[in-house]
Amino acid sequence: MSDPLIRACDDYVVLEPGKPERLLSAEATLAWLSGWLETLDPLPLDLRDQPSSQAAAQRLLDTACDLELSPGVTLQWFAIRLEPPER
């Protein structure tokens, strides 16, 4: 199970092969990942039971940090904190 502190992060660094890294909000990261999932046919086995690409993207955000599109071509995303947590 992933660390609950990660869910408190509102931003992600996303990496695509051949492109510079980008900083995206959690909402934009979900849309970015969902868009990539819609290009895959078939979906990875562990995501096929999800009712939509958005649900599959959310599951990936909650449980993983990469997605192999084809052999040697991988997307990656990492939760980051841009500001220190309030105490």
Biopython code that builds the backbone (N, CA, C, O; Angstrom):
import numpy as np
from Bio.PDB.StructureBuilder import StructureBuilder

atoms = [
    (1, "MET", "N", (0.847, -1.178, 0.000)),
    (1, "MET", "CA", (0.000, 0.000, 0.000)),
    (1, "MET", "C", (0.888, 1.235, 0.000)),
    (1, "MET", "O", (1.911, 1.265, 0.683)),
    (2, "SER", "N", (0.508, 2.243, -0.752)),
    (2, "SER", "CA", (1.323, 3.441, -0.841)),
    (2, "SER", "C", (1.207, 4.291, 0.424)),
    (2, "SER", "O", (0.256, 4.164, 1.195)),
    (3, "ASP", "N", (2.184, 5.143, 0.611)),
    (3, "ASP", "CA", (2.239, 6.024, 1.766)),
    (3, "ASP", "C", (1.124, 7.059, 1.675)),
    (3, "ASP", "O", (1.010, 7.718, 0.642)),
    (4, "PRO", "N", (0.293, 7.237, 2.706)),
    (4, "PRO", "CA", (-0.797, 8.215, 2.654)),
    (4, "PRO", "C", (-0.304, 9.647, 2.470)),
    (4, "PRO", "O", (-1.063, 10.500, 2.009)),
    (5, "LEU", "N", (0.954, 9.929, 2.823)),
    (5, "LEU", "CA", (1.497, 11.261, 2.617)),
    (5, "LEU", "C", (1.537, 11.614, 1.133)),
    (5, "LEU", "O", (1.373, 12.780, 0.772)),
    (6, "ILE", "N", (1.752, 10.628, 0.275)),
    (6, "ILE", "CA", (1.774, 10.881, -1.167)),
    (6, "ILE", "C", (0.432, 11.416, -1.629)),
    (6, "ILE", "O", (0.388, 12.301, -2.484)),
    (7, "ARG", "N", (-0.660, 10.903, -1.088)),
    (7, "ARG", "CA", (-1.978, 11.381, -1.505)),
    (7, "ARG", "C", (-2.196, 12.849, -1.131)),
    (7, "ARG", "O", (-3.060, 13.515, -1.701)),
    (8, "ALA", "N", (-1.417, 13.349, -0.178)),
    (8, "ALA", "CA", (-1.540, 14.738, 0.227)),
    (8, "ALA", "C", (-0.806, 15.672, -0.729)),
    (8, "ALA", "O", (-0.950, 16.891, -0.634)),
    (9, "CYS", "N", (-0.026, 15.120, -1.642)),
    (9, "CYS", "CA", (0.704, 15.942, -2.607)),
    (9, "CYS", "C", (-0.228, 16.350, -3.737)),
    (9, "CYS", "O", (-1.020, 15.552, -4.238)),
    (10, "ASP", "N", (-0.113, 17.597, -4.119)),
    (10, "ASP", "CA", (-0.994, 18.123, -5.154)),
    (10, "ASP", "C", (-0.322, 18.269, -6.503)),
    (10, "ASP", "O", (-0.950, 18.727, -7.458)),
    (11, "ASP", "N", (0.946, 17.888, -6.601)),
    (11, "ASP", "CA", (1.695, 18.085, -7.845)),
    (11, "ASP", "C", (2.531, 16.862, -8.160)),
    (11, "ASP", "O", (2.886, 16.077, -7.281)),
    (12, "TYR", "N", (2.834, 16.724, -9.445)),
    (12, "TYR", "CA", (3.628, 15.602, -9.931)),
    (12, "TYR", "C", (4.644, 16.086, -10.944)),
    (12, "TYR", "O", (4.407, 17.051, -11.671)),
    (13, "VAL", "N", (5.781, 15.402, -10.985)),
    (13, "VAL", "CA", (6.718, 15.516, -12.090)),
    (13, "VAL", "C", (6.372, 14.364, -13.010)),
    (13, "VAL", "O", (6.297, 13.218, -12.566)),
    (14, "VAL", "N", (6.158, 14.650, -14.300)),
    (14, "VAL", "CA", (5.863, 13.583, -15.256)),
    (14, "VAL", "C", (6.978, 13.530, -16.294)),
    (14, "VAL", "O", (7.490, 14.558, -16.737)),
    (15, "LEU", "N", (7.337, 12.314, -16.667)),
    (15, "LEU", "CA", (8.417, 12.081, -17.614)),
    (15, "LEU", "C", (7.909, 11.247, -18.776)),
    (15, "LEU", "O", (7.317, 10.183, -18.590)),
    (16, "GLU", "N", (8.152, 11.751, -19.978)),
    (16, "GLU", "CA", (7.828, 11.028, -21.203)),
    (16, "GLU", "C", (9.110, 10.894, -22.009)),
    (16, "GLU", "O", (9.904, 11.834, -22.051)),
    (17, "PRO", "N", (9.334, 9.751, -22.651)),
    (17, "PRO", "CA", (10.555, 9.583, -23.448)),
    (17, "PRO", "C", (10.680, 10.679, -24.514)),
    (17, "PRO", "O", (9.730, 10.967, -25.242)),
    (18, "GLY", "N", (11.856, 11.275, -24.590)),
    (18, "GLY", "CA", (12.131, 12.272, -25.615)),
    (18, "GLY", "C", (11.571, 13.653, -25.341)),
    (18, "GLY", "O", (11.676, 14.533, -26.196)),
    (19, "LYS", "N", (10.975, 13.874, -24.169)),
    (19, "LYS", "CA", (10.415, 15.176, -23.827)),
    (19, "LYS", "C", (11.000, 15.644, -22.499)),
    (19, "LYS", "O", (11.402, 14.827, -21.670)),
    (20, "PRO", "N", (11.049, 16.967, -22.297)),
    (20, "PRO", "CA", (11.534, 17.449, -20.993)),
    (20, "PRO", "C", (10.528, 17.141, -19.888)),
    (20, "PRO", "O", (9.334, 16.986, -20.144)),
    (21, "GLU", "N", (11.029, 17.056, -18.655)),
    (21, "GLU", "CA", (10.126, 16.810, -17.525)),
    (21, "GLU", "C", (9.157, 17.973, -17.387)),
    (21, "GLU", "O", (9.471, 19.114, -17.727)),
    (22, "ARG", "N", (7.966, 17.654, -16.877)),
    (22, "ARG", "CA", (6.943, 18.680, -16.664)),
    (22, "ARG", "C", (6.408, 18.565, -15.250)),
    (22, "ARG", "O", (6.370, 17.479, -14.672)),
    (23, "LEU", "N", (5.994, 19.698, -14.701)),
    (23, "LEU", "CA", (5.298, 19.733, -13.425)),
    (23, "LEU", "C", (3.814, 19.896, -13.714)),
    (23, "LEU", "O", (3.413, 20.831, -14.406)),
    (24, "LEU", "N", (3.000, 18.991, -13.187)),
    (24, "LEU", "CA", (1.557, 19.042, -13.401)),
    (24, "LEU", "C", (0.836, 18.954, -12.067)),
    (24, "LEU", "O", (1.338, 18.360, -11.112)),
    (25, "SER", "N", (-0.343, 19.550, -12.013)),
    (25, "SER", "CA", (-1.199, 19.390, -10.843)),
    (25, "SER", "C", (-1.694, 17.945, -10.804)),
    (25, "SER", "O", (-1.580, 17.214, -11.788)),
    (26, "ALA", "N", (-2.241, 17.544, -9.668)),
    (26, "ALA", "CA", (-2.778, 16.186, -9.551)),
    (26, "ALA", "C", (-3.871, 15.956, -10.591)),
    (26, "ALA", "O", (-3.930, 14.893, -11.209)),
    (27, "GLU", "N", (-4.732, 16.948, -10.784)),
    (27, "GLU", "CA", (-5.815, 16.825, -11.766)),
    (27, "GLU", "C", (-5.271, 16.700, -13.188)),
    (27, "GLU", "O", (-5.756, 15.882, -13.970)),
    (28, "ALA", "N", (-4.272, 17.504, -13.521)),
    (28, "ALA", "CA", (-3.678, 17.441, -14.861)),
    (28, "ALA", "C", (-2.925, 16.132, -15.066)),
    (28, "ALA", "O", (-2.920, 15.587, -16.170)),
    (29, "THR", "N", (-2.288, 15.625, -14.013)),
    (29, "THR", "CA", (-1.583, 14.345, -14.106)),
    (29, "THR", "C", (-2.571, 13.214, -14.360)),
    (29, "THR", "O", (-2.304, 12.316, -15.158)),
    (30, "LEU", "N", (-3.704, 13.261, -13.685)),
    (30, "LEU", "CA", (-4.742, 12.249, -13.894)),
    (30, "LEU", "C", (-5.233, 12.282, -15.342)),
    (30, "LEU", "O", (-5.405, 11.230, -15.958)),
    (31, "ALA", "N", (-5.457, 13.470, -15.885)),
    (31, "ALA", "CA", (-5.901, 13.607, -17.283)),
    (31, "ALA", "C", (-4.806, 13.130, -18.241)),
    (31, "ALA", "O", (-5.098, 12.452, -19.227)),
    (32, "TRP", "N", (-3.553, 13.480, -17.957)),
    (32, "TRP", "CA", (-2.415, 13.066, -18.791)),
    (32, "TRP", "C", (-2.323, 11.544, -18.837)),
    (32, "TRP", "O", (-2.188, 10.955, -19.909)),
    (33, "LEU", "N", (-2.395, 10.922, -17.681)),
    (33, "LEU", "CA", (-2.292, 9.466, -17.599)),
    (33, "LEU", "C", (-3.502, 8.796, -18.234)),
    (33, "LEU", "O", (-3.355, 7.787, -18.924)),
    (34, "SER", "N", (-4.685, 9.338, -18.015)),
    (34, "SER", "CA", (-5.900, 8.798, -18.616)),
    (34, "SER", "C", (-5.806, 8.838, -20.143)),
    (34, "SER", "O", (-6.193, 7.884, -20.817)),
    (35, "GLY", "N", (-5.294, 9.938, -20.679)),
    (35, "GLY", "CA", (-5.121, 10.053, -22.128)),
    (35, "GLY", "C", (-4.186, 8.993, -22.682)),
    (35, "GLY", "O", (-4.456, 8.413, -23.734)),
    (36, "TRP", "N", (-3.093, 8.738, -21.984)),
    (36, "TRP", "CA", (-2.181, 7.688, -22.424)),
    (36, "TRP", "C", (-2.839, 6.323, -22.354)),
    (36, "TRP", "O", (-2.660, 5.504, -23.255)),
    (37, "LEU", "N", (-3.597, 6.066, -21.297)),
    (37, "LEU", "CA", (-4.265, 4.767, -21.174)),
    (37, "LEU", "C", (-5.247, 4.529, -22.314)),
    (37, "LEU", "O", (-5.427, 3.394, -22.757)),
    (38, "GLU", "N", (-5.879, 5.594, -22.785)),
    (38, "GLU", "CA", (-6.828, 5.449, -23.890)),
    (38, "GLU", "C", (-6.145, 5.044, -25.190)),
    (38, "GLU", "O", (-6.815, 4.579, -26.112)),
    (39, "THR", "N", (-4.825, 5.209, -25.285)),
    (39, "THR", "CA", (-4.104, 4.811, -26.493)),
    (39, "THR", "C", (-3.670, 3.348, -26.450)),
    (39, "THR", "O", (-3.255, 2.797, -27.469)),
    (40, "LEU", "N", (-3.762, 2.720, -25.285)),
    (40, "LEU", "CA", (-3.308, 1.334, -25.147)),
    (40, "LEU", "C", (-4.423, 0.356, -25.477)),
    (40, "LEU", "O", (-5.556, 0.512, -25.023)),
    (41, "ASP", "N", (-4.093, -0.642, -26.263)),
    (41, "ASP", "CA", (-5.044, -1.700, -26.569)),
    (41, "ASP", "C", (-4.272, -3.003, -26.667)),
    (41, "ASP", "O", (-3.552, -3.219, -27.642)),
    (42, "PRO", "N", (-4.402, -3.857, -25.700)),
    (42, "PRO", "CA", (-5.281, -3.799, -24.542)),
    (42, "PRO", "C", (-4.605, -3.060, -23.375)),
    (42, "PRO", "O", (-3.407, -2.781, -23.400)),
    (43, "LEU", "N", (-5.401, -2.763, -22.377)),
    (43, "LEU", "CA", (-4.871, -2.195, -21.139)),
    (43, "LEU", "C", (-4.047, -3.252, -20.416)),
    (43, "LEU", "O", (-4.256, -4.447, -20.627)),
    (44, "PRO", "N", (-3.115, -2.831, -19.568)),
    (44, "PRO", "CA", (-2.417, -3.816, -18.735)),
    (44, "PRO", "C", (-3.436, -4.650, -17.945)),
    (44, "PRO", "O", (-4.484, -4.149, -17.538)),
    (45, "LEU", "N", (-3.115, -5.891, -17.745)),
    (45, "LEU", "CA", (-4.025, -6.847, -17.121)),
    (45, "LEU", "C", (-4.605, -6.348, -15.797)),
    (45, "LEU", "O", (-5.792, -6.539, -15.533)),
    (46, "ASP", "N", (-3.777, -5.712, -14.963)),
    (46, "ASP", "CA", (-4.258, -5.283, -13.652)),
    (46, "ASP", "C", (-5.168, -4.052, -13.701)),
    (46, "ASP", "O", (-5.696, -3.638, -12.668)),
    (47, "LEU", "N", (-5.359, -3.460, -14.890)),
    (47, "LEU", "CA", (-6.244, -2.296, -15.026)),
    (47, "LEU", "C", (-7.524, -2.599, -15.798)),
    (47, "LEU", "O", (-8.416, -1.755, -15.881)),
    (48, "ARG", "N", (-7.614, -3.777, -16.350)),
    (48, "ARG", "CA", (-8.762, -4.110, -17.203)),
    (48, "ARG", "C", (-10.088, -4.153, -16.468)),
    (48, "ARG", "O", (-11.143, -4.029, -17.091)),
    (49, "ASP", "N", (-10.055, -4.325, -15.153)),
    (49, "ASP", "CA", (-11.306, -4.379, -14.397)),
    (49, "ASP", "C", (-11.816, -2.993, -14.014)),
    (49, "ASP", "O", (-12.875, -2.884, -13.397)),
    (50, "GLN", "N", (-11.098, -1.947, -14.359)),
    (50, "GLN", "CA", (-11.515, -0.585, -14.028)),
    (50, "GLN", "C", (-12.604, -0.122, -14.996)),
    (50, "GLN", "O", (-12.538, -0.432, -16.185)),
    (51, "PRO", "N", (-13.605, 0.615, -14.507)),
    (51, "PRO", "CA", (-14.744, 0.994, -15.348)),
    (51, "PRO", "C", (-14.443, 2.070, -16.393)),
    (51, "PRO", "O", (-15.218, 2.242, -17.334)),
    (52, "SER", "N", (-13.330, 2.797, -16.243)),
    (52, "SER", "CA", (-13.007, 3.858, -17.203)),
    (52, "SER", "C", (-11.505, 4.100, -17.203)),
    (52, "SER", "O", (-10.790, 3.638, -16.313)),
    (53, "SER", "N", (-11.035, 4.831, -18.213)),
    (53, "SER", "CA", (-9.607, 5.163, -18.250)),
    (53, "SER", "C", (-9.250, 6.078, -17.083)),
    (53, "SER", "O", (-8.130, 6.013, -16.574)),
    (54, "GLN", "N", (-10.167, 6.918, -16.655)),
    (54, "GLN", "CA", (-9.898, 7.801, -15.521)),
    (54, "GLN", "C", (-9.761, 6.986, -14.227)),
    (54, "GLN", "O", (-8.885, 7.264, -13.408)),
    (55, "ALA", "N", (-10.615, 5.995, -14.049)),
    (55, "ALA", "CA", (-10.505, 5.129, -12.869)),
    (55, "ALA", "C", (-9.193, 4.342, -12.910)),
    (55, "ALA", "O", (-8.539, 4.168, -11.882)),
    (56, "ALA", "N", (-8.814, 3.873, -14.088)),
    (56, "ALA", "CA", (-7.545, 3.149, -14.226)),
    (56, "ALA", "C", (-6.373, 4.082, -13.931)),
    (56, "ALA", "O", (-5.408, 3.681, -13.281)),
    (57, "ALA", "N", (-6.452, 5.324, -14.407)),
    (57, "ALA", "CA", (-5.395, 6.304, -14.138)),
    (57, "ALA", "C", (-5.295, 6.584, -12.640)),
    (57, "ALA", "O", (-4.192, 6.684, -12.103)),
    (58, "GLN", "N", (-6.414, 6.709, -11.974)),
    (58, "GLN", "CA", (-6.397, 6.950, -10.535)),
    (58, "GLN", "C", (-5.765, 5.776, -9.795)),
    (58, "GLN", "O", (-5.013, 5.965, -8.840)),
    (59, "ARG", "N", (-6.078, 4.568, -10.244)),
    (59, "ARG", "CA", (-5.475, 3.388, -9.607)),
    (59, "ARG", "C", (-3.956, 3.412, -9.782)),
    (59, "ARG", "O", (-3.214, 3.096, -8.852)),
    (60, "LEU", "N", (-3.496, 3.790, -10.984)),
    (60, "LEU", "CA", (-2.059, 3.884, -11.200)),
    (60, "LEU", "C", (-1.433, 4.948, -10.306)),
    (60, "LEU", "O", (-0.377, 4.716, -9.717)),
    (61, "LEU", "N", (-2.073, 6.113, -10.197)),
    (61, "LEU", "CA", (-1.531, 7.167, -9.339)),
    (61, "LEU", "C", (-1.430, 6.698, -7.889)),
    (61, "LEU", "O", (-0.509, 7.082, -7.168)),
    (62, "ASP", "N", (-2.370, 5.877, -7.473)),
    (62, "ASP", "CA", (-2.395, 5.392, -6.091)),
    (62, "ASP", "C", (-1.416, 4.249, -5.830)),
    (62, "ASP", "O", (-1.020, 4.024, -4.686)),
    (63, "THR", "N", (-1.023, 3.525, -6.883)),
    (63, "THR", "CA", (-0.272, 2.292, -6.652)),
    (63, "THR", "C", (1.043, 2.159, -7.407)),
    (63, "THR", "O", (1.804, 1.230, -7.137)),
    (64, "ALA", "N", (1.336, 3.056, -8.344)),
    (64, "ALA", "CA", (2.527, 2.868, -9.181)),
    (64, "ALA", "C", (3.172, 4.212, -9.500)),
    (64, "ALA", "O", (2.663, 5.267, -9.120)),
    (65, "CYS", "N", (4.287, 4.157, -10.197)),
    (65, "CYS", "CA", (4.935, 5.389, -10.646)),
    (65, "CYS", "C", (5.459, 5.258, -12.065)),
    (65, "CYS", "O", (6.216, 6.111, -12.528)),
    (66, "ASP", "N", (5.062, 4.191, -12.766)),
    (66, "ASP", "CA", (5.452, 4.077, -14.169)),
    (66, "ASP", "C", (4.456, 3.210, -14.929)),
    (66, "ASP", "O", (3.698, 2.431, -14.350)),
    (67, "LEU", "N", (4.489, 3.376, -16.252)),
    (67, "LEU", "CA", (3.623, 2.612, -17.144)),
    (67, "LEU", "C", (4.406, 2.327, -18.406)),
    (67, "LEU", "O", (4.818, 3.249, -19.109)),
    (68, "GLU", "N", (4.615, 1.048, -18.699)),
    (68, "GLU", "CA", (5.323, 0.675, -19.915)),
    (68, "GLU", "C", (4.346, 0.702, -21.090)),
    (68, "GLU", "O", (3.359, -0.034, -21.110)),
    (69, "LEU", "N", (4.637, 1.563, -22.065)),
    (69, "LEU", "CA", (3.794, 1.670, -23.255)),
    (69, "LEU", "C", (4.142, 0.607, -24.278)),
    (69, "LEU", "O", (3.266, 0.053, -24.943)),
    (70, "SER", "N", (5.420, 0.331, -24.396)),
    (70, "SER", "CA", (5.940, -0.726, -25.259)),
    (70, "SER", "C", (7.326, -1.068, -24.713)),
    (70, "SER", "O", (7.856, -0.329, -23.883)),
    (71, "PRO", "N", (7.916, -2.164, -25.159)),
    (71, "PRO", "CA", (9.225, -2.527, -24.604)),
    (71, "PRO", "C", (10.226, -1.371, -24.721)),
    (71, "PRO", "O", (10.515, -0.882, -25.813)),
    (72, "GLY", "N", (10.737, -0.955, -23.576)),
    (72, "GLY", "CA", (11.724, 0.118, -23.536)),
    (72, "GLY", "C", (11.156, 1.531, -23.547)),
    (72, "GLY", "O", (11.917, 2.496, -23.470)),
    (73, "VAL", "N", (9.834, 1.674, -23.640)),
    (73, "VAL", "CA", (9.196, 2.998, -23.657)),
    (73, "VAL", "C", (8.278, 3.088, -22.443)),
    (73, "VAL", "O", (7.238, 2.433, -22.385)),
    (74, "THR", "N", (8.682, 3.909, -21.476)),
    (74, "THR", "CA", (7.979, 3.971, -20.204)),
    (74, "THR", "C", (7.657, 5.403, -19.818)),
    (74, "THR", "O", (8.493, 6.297, -19.957)),
    (75, "LEU", "N", (6.438, 5.618, -19.333)),
    (75, "LEU", "CA", (6.051, 6.887, -18.723)),
    (75, "LEU", "C", (6.339, 6.779, -17.235)),
    (75, "LEU", "O", (6.214, 5.701, -16.654)),
    (76, "GLN", "N", (6.723, 7.890, -16.617)),
    (76, "GLN", "CA", (6.938, 7.898, -15.172)),
    (76, "GLN", "C", (6.321, 9.153, -14.575)),
    (76, "GLN", "O", (6.242, 10.192, -15.230)),
    (77, "TRP", "N", (5.884, 9.046, -13.324)),
    (77, "TRP", "CA", (5.346, 10.196, -12.600)),
    (77, "TRP", "C", (5.723, 10.050, -11.130)),
    (77, "TRP", "O", (5.767, 8.947, -10.584)),
    (78, "PHE", "N", (5.990, 11.179, -10.516)),
    (78, "PHE", "CA", (6.418, 11.176, -9.129)),
    (78, "PHE", "C", (5.701, 12.298, -8.390)),
    (78, "PHE", "O", (5.726, 13.449, -8.826)),
    (79, "ALA", "N", (5.072, 11.968, -7.286)),
    (79, "ALA", "CA", (4.412, 12.971, -6.459)),
    (79, "ALA", "C", (5.472, 13.852, -5.816)),
    (79, "ALA", "O", (6.488, 13.363, -5.323)),
    (80, "ILE", "N", (5.224, 15.147, -5.828)),
    (80, "ILE", "CA", (6.158, 16.089, -5.211)),
    (80, "ILE", "C", (5.391, 17.070, -4.339)),
    (80, "ILE", "O", (4.186, 17.262, -4.504)),
    (81, "ARG", "N", (6.096, 17.676, -3.424)),
    (81, "ARG", "CA", (5.517, 18.706, -2.588)),
    (81, "ARG", "C", (6.245, 20.001, -2.905)),
    (81, "ARG", "O", (7.451, 20.106, -2.682)),
    (82, "LEU", "N", (5.520, 20.991, -3.426)),
    (82, "LEU", "CA", (6.132, 22.262, -3.772)),
    (82, "LEU", "C", (6.270, 23.195, -2.586)),
    (82, "LEU", "O", (7.125, 24.080, -2.579)),
    (83, "GLU", "N", (5.430, 22.999, -1.582)),
    (83, "GLU", "CA", (5.493, 23.821, -0.379)),
    (83, "GLU", "C", (5.547, 22.885, 0.823)),
    (83, "GLU", "O", (5.004, 21.781, 0.777)),
    (84, "PRO", "N", (6.195, 23.318, 1.892)),
    (84, "PRO", "CA", (6.252, 22.457, 3.083)),
    (84, "PRO", "C", (4.857, 22.286, 3.681)),
    (84, "PRO", "O", (4.016, 23.178, 3.573)),
    (85, "PRO", "N", (4.616, 21.129, 4.314)),
    (85, "PRO", "CA", (3.291, 20.915, 4.910)),
    (85, "PRO", "C", (3.052, 21.889, 6.071)),
    (85, "PRO", "O", (3.983, 22.259, 6.788)),
    (86, "GLU", "N", (1.815, 22.287, 6.239)),
    (86, "GLU", "CA", (1.457, 23.166, 7.353)),
    (86, "GLU", "C", (1.414, 22.344, 8.630)),
    (86, "GLU", "O", (1.022, 21.177, 8.619)),
    (87, "ARG", "N", (1.814, 22.953, 9.711)),
    (87, "ARG", "CA", (1.817, 22.235, 10.992)),
    (87, "ARG", "C", (0.881, 22.902, 11.942)),
    (87, "ARG", "O", (0.734, 22.455, 13.080)),
]
sb = StructureBuilder()
sb.init_structure("model")
sb.init_model(0)
sb.init_chain("A")
sb.init_seg("    ")
for serial, (resi, resn, name, xyz) in enumerate(atoms, 1):
    if name == "N":
        sb.init_residue(resn, " ", resi, " ")
    sb.init_atom(name, np.array(xyz, "f"), 0.0, 1.0, " ", f" {name:<3s}", serial, name[0])
structure = sb.get_structure()
